[in-house]
Amino acid sequence: MRSNAWIRSIVPALLLLAPLLGMGQGVSVSVNIAPPELPVYDQPPIPGDGYLWTPGYWAWGDDIQDYYWVPGTWVEAPQPDYLWTPGYWAYGDGGVYLWHAGYWGPTVGFYGGVNYGFGYGGRGYEGGYWQGGHLFYNRAVVNVGSVHITNVYNRTVVNDVTTRVSFNGGNGGIRAQATPGELAAARDRHIEATPVQRQHEQTARSNPQLRAAANHGTPPIGATPRAGNFSNPVPAQHAGTMSVVRPNPQPRQSTPRQGSEAAPERAPVAPNRAPAAPPARAPAPVEQGRQPAQTQQVRPAPPAPAPHAAPPPRPAPQRPAEHPEHPPEHPPEHTEEHEHH
């Protein structure tokens, strides 16, 4: 069924390839259905100096006719002064989604405005920079861990994640366009993904659990400690939940709870549970025996003191009617009236 729903279309990709080659980020595949939303995961500690974070992404496998998750990972820069521009999906003409491959270059180019996190907030990279042939890492977004790295700094990065959408344009996609600087960066000299990055992607493709058909957008592996090393992966903690939480619960939880479901449902529940309350109070009379009857007769309590003074004068036959034997008879009547209420 997936092969019928998702079709690889090479012709549209080739038609759009020519103008994009000038931008340095060519199209390698096109699919007629949008990729899943990005899962949420933690960043593993950096393995050492000289590594750069490459965020995870959804790739398409023509052989499996499915999307599969390529976990985020740490990769050694191919040469000094080069940064990674992530790949991204973009909606194109003909109703297809085109994959623009990532690349290495002196500056970070356009990656669709997709918020990959960990310094890739949609524009540029805020996780570090090169200076004097050395990488300086921003501890605010880079998990340095216990690795001894001296070139570190702290700069606050505001990461307002309101969506986990993984593609640009189209229906529901991210509305972002490349700036002149990003276009210039795309035309600059580049190095494509390194061999270890390609191996990392192939390893992900060969894992059936990372395919969207198997995990429904919730891959079991969110990231790995370094490219190609899947031995100690980091699980996706809230993988795929944003695709369910944002479109469905947010509109439905806010309106129903404050509207029809909150008031109408609780109003009928209160009367239904009210009759259940008296049985809970019934055990209370057991604690004090006759006192509950007197407490219910607190209203006729004024005549009560007379019976207590009456016991000494025994001859009066009228006082047995006021004797404590009769109070138990009246309480049941009041209890019945209380139950009717």
C-alpha positions in Angstrom: 0.0 0.0 0.0 2.9 2.3 0.7 4.3 1.7 -2.7 1.1 3.0 -4.1 0.9 6.0 -1.8 4.6 7.1 -2.0 6.1 7.2 -5.5 9.6 8.2 -6.4 9.4 10.7 -9.2 12.8 11.3 -10.9 11.6 13.5 -13.7 10.3 16.4 -11.6 13.5 16.2 -9.6 15.7 16.4 -12.7 13.6 19.3 -14.1 14.2 21.2 -10.9 17.8 20.1 -10.6 19.3 22.6 -13.0 18.4 25.8 -11.2 19.3 24.3 -7.8 22.7 23.2 -8.9 23.7 26.8 -9.0 22.7 27.0 -5.3 25.0 24.1 -4.5 22.3 22.0 -2.8 20.9 19.6 -5.4 17.8 17.5 -5.4 18.4 13.8 -5.0 14.9 12.4 -4.6 11.2 13.5 -4.7 8.2 11.9 -3.0 4.5 12.7 -3.3 3.8 12.6 0.4 5.2 14.7 3.2 7.7 13.3 5.6 6.8 12.7 9.3 7.4 15.3 11.9 10.7 15.5 13.7 11.0 13.3 16.9 12.3 14.8 20.1 15.6 13.4 21.6 18.5 14.3 23.7 22.0 15.1 22.4 24.7 12.6 23.4 27.9 14.1 24.8 30.5 15.2 22.2 33.1 12.5 21.7 36.0 15.0 21.4 37.4 18.2 20.0 36.8 18.9 16.3 33.4 17.2 16.1 30.3 18.9 14.8 26.7 18.0 15.5 24.7 16.9 12.4 20.9 16.7 13.3 18.7 13.7 12.5 16.4 13.8 9.5 13.9 11.6 7.6 15.3 10.1 4.5 13.5 8.3 1.7 14.5 4.8 0.6 13.3 3.9 -2.9 14.1 0.3 -2.4 11.9 0.1 0.7 9.4 2.6 -0.5 9.3 4.3 2.8 10.7 7.1 5.0 13.3 6.1 7.6 14.9 8.0 10.4 18.6 8.9 10.2 19.6 9.6 13.8 21.4 12.7 14.8 25.1 12.2 15.4 28.6 13.7 15.9 30.8 13.9 12.9 34.4 15.1 12.5 34.6 18.1 10.2 36.3 17.2 6.9 38.6 20.1 7.2 39.0 23.2 9.4 36.7 26.2 9.0 33.9 24.0 7.5 30.5 23.8 9.0 27.5 21.5 8.2 24.4 22.7 6.4 21.6 20.1 7.1 19.5 18.7 4.3 15.8 19.5 4.1 12.6 18.6 2.4 10.8 21.2 0.4 7.4 21.2 -1.4 7.9 21.6 -5.2 5.8 21.9 -8.3 3.8 18.9 -9.2 2.8 18.2 -5.6 6.0 16.4 -4.7 8.4 16.9 -1.8 12.0 17.3 -2.9 15.1 16.4 -0.8 17.9 18.9 -0.8 21.0 17.2 0.4 23.2 18.7 3.1 26.8 19.8 2.6 30.0 21.1 4.3 31.1 24.7 3.6 32.7 27.8 5.2 29.3 29.1 6.2 25.9 27.6 6.9 23.4 28.0 4.0 19.7 27.6 3.8 18.1 24.5 5.2 14.4 25.3 4.8 13.9 27.1 8.1 13.5 23.7 9.7 14.2 23.8 13.5 16.4 20.8 14.0 17.5 21.9 17.5 20.9 21.9 19.1 22.0 25.1 17.5 20.1 24.6 14.2 17.1 26.8 14.9 16.1 27.4 11.3 18.9 30.0 10.4 22.6 29.4 10.6 24.3 27.5 13.5 24.5 28.7 17.0 26.4 25.8 18.5 29.9 27.0 17.7 32.3 28.6 15.3 35.8 28.3 13.9 38.6 30.6 14.9 42.3 30.0 14.3 41.7 26.5 13.1 39.9 25.5 16.3 36.3 25.0 17.1 34.7 27.0 19.9 31.6 25.3 21.4 28.6 27.0 22.9 27.8 25.1 26.1 24.2 26.4 26.0 23.4 24.0 23.1 26.3 21.6 23.0 26.5 18.7 25.4 30.1 18.8 26.3 29.7 16.2 29.0 32.9 15.1 30.7 35.2 15.7 27.7 38.0 18.1 28.3 37.4 20.9 25.8 39.0 24.3 26.6 37.4 26.3 23.7 34.0 26.8 25.2 31.7 29.7 25.8 28.1 30.4 26.9 25.6 32.2 24.8 21.9 32.0 25.4 20.0 30.5 22.5 16.2 31.1 22.4 14.7 27.9 21.0 11.0 28.5 20.7 9.8 25.2 19.3 6.2 25.6 18.2 6.3 23.0 15.5 8.2 19.8 14.6 7.4 20.1 10.9 10.2 18.7 8.8 9.6 20.3 5.4 9.4 23.7 3.8 6.4 25.0 1.8 3.3 23.3 0.8 0.3 22.7 3.0 1.3 22.9 6.6 5.0 23.4 5.8 7.4 26.0 7.2 7.2 29.4 5.5 10.8 30.4 5.1 12.9 31.7 2.2 16.6 31.9 1.7 18.3 35.2 2.5 20.8 36.7 0.1 23.6 35.6 2.5 22.3 32.0 2.5 22.1 32.0 -1.3 25.7 33.2 -1.4 26.7 30.5 1.0 25.0 27.9 -1.2 27.0 29.0 -4.2 30.3 28.9 -2.3 32.7 25.9 -2.4 31.3 22.7 -0.8 32.1 19.2 0.3 29.3 16.7 0.2 28.6 14.3 3.0 31.6 12.4 4.1 31.9 8.6 3.7 31.2 8.0 7.4 28.0 10.0 7.0 26.9 8.0 4.1 27.7 4.8 6.0 25.6 6.2 8.9 22.7 6.7 6.6 23.0 3.2 5.1 23.0 1.7 8.5 19.9 3.5 9.4 18.2 2.3 6.2 19.0 -1.3 6.9 17.3 -1.1 10.4 13.6 -2.0 9.9 12.7 -0.4 13.2 13.7 3.1 11.9 11.2 2.9 9.0 8.1 5.1 9.3 5.9 2.1 8.5 7.2 0.3 11.5 7.5 3.1 14.1 4.7 5.4 12.8 6.9 8.5 13.2 8.3 7.3 16.6 11.8 5.8 15.9 13.3 3.9 18.8 16.7 5.6 18.2 16.9 9.4 18.3 20.7 9.9 18.1 24.0 8.1 18.3 27.3 9.0 19.9 29.1 9.3 16.6 28.5 8.6 12.9 28.1 4.9 12.1 28.2 3.9 15.8 24.8 2.4 16.8 26.1 0.4 19.7 25.1 3.0 22.4 22.2 4.9 20.9 20.1 7.6 22.6 16.4 6.8 22.5 13.9 9.3 21.2 12.1 10.3 24.4 9.0 11.9 22.9 9.4 10.7 19.4 6.6 11.7 17.1 4.4 13.0 19.9 4.3 16.5 18.5 2.6 15.3 15.3 -0.2 14.1 17.6 -0.2 16.7 20.4 -0.1 19.8 18.3 -2.7 19.2 15.6 -5.1 17.1 17.6 -5.1 17.6 21.4 -4.3 21.3 21.5 -7.5 22.4 19.6 -9.6 19.7 21.1 -8.5 20.0 24.7 -8.7 23.7 25.0 -12.2 24.0 23.5 -13.9 21.0 25.0 -12.6 21.4 28.5 -13.6 25.0 28.8 -16.8 24.5 26.8 -19.4 21.8 26.5 -17.5 19.0 28.2 -16.4 20.8 31.3 -19.7 22.3 32.5 -22.3 19.9 31.0 -20.5 16.8 32.1 -19.7 17.8 35.6 -23.1 19.2 36.3 -24.8 15.9 35.8 -22.1 14.0 37.6 -22.7 16.0 40.8 -26.3 15.0 41.2 -25.5 11.4 40.4 -22.8 11.3 43.0 -24.8 13.2 45.6 -26.9 10.1 46.5 -23.8 8.2 47.0 -22.7 10.7 49.7 -25.3 9.7 52.4 -24.0 6.1 52.5 -20.6 7.6 53.2 -22.1 9.5 56.1 -24.1 6.5 57.4 -21.0 5.0 59.1 -20.6 8.2 61.1 -23.7 7.4 63.3 -22.1 4.1 64.2 -19.3 5.9 66.0 -21.4 7.6 68.7 -24.4 5.3 68.7 -27.3 7.4 70.1 -25.6 10.7 69.6 -26.4 10.7 65.9 -30.1 10.5 66.8 -29.7 13.4 69.3 -27.7 15.3 66.8 -30.5 15.0 64.3 -32.9 15.9 67.1 -30.9 19.0 68.0 -33.9 20.9 66.6 -36.3 19.4 69.2 -33.4 19.7 71.7 -35.2 22.2 74.0 -37.6 19.4 75.3 -34.5 17.1 75.7 -33.3 18.7 79.0 -36.7 18.1 80.6 -36.4 14.3 80.2 -33.0 14.3 82.0 -34.5 16.1 84.9 -37.6 13.8 84.8 -35.8 10.5 85.6 -35.6 11.3 89.4 -39.4 11.8 89.6 -40.3 8.1 88.6 -44.1 8.2 89.3 -45.1 10.3 86.2 -46.3 7.9 83.5 -46.3 10.6 80.9 -42.5 10.9 81.0 -41.9 7.5 79.4 -43.1 9.1 76.2 -40.3 11.6 76.6 -37.9 8.9 77.8 -34.8 8.2 75.6 -36.5 5.1 74.3 -38.8 7.2 72.1 -36.1 9.5 70.7 -34.8 6.5 68.6 -38.3 6.3 67.0 -38.3 9.9 65.9 -34.8 9.9 64.4 -35.7 7.3 61.8 -38.5 9.5 60.6 -36.1 12.4 60.3 -33.5 10.2 58.7 -36.1 9.2 56.1 -37.0 12.8 55.5 -33.3 13.6 55.2 -33.0 10.9 52.6 -35.9 12.4 50.6 -34.0 15.6 50.6 
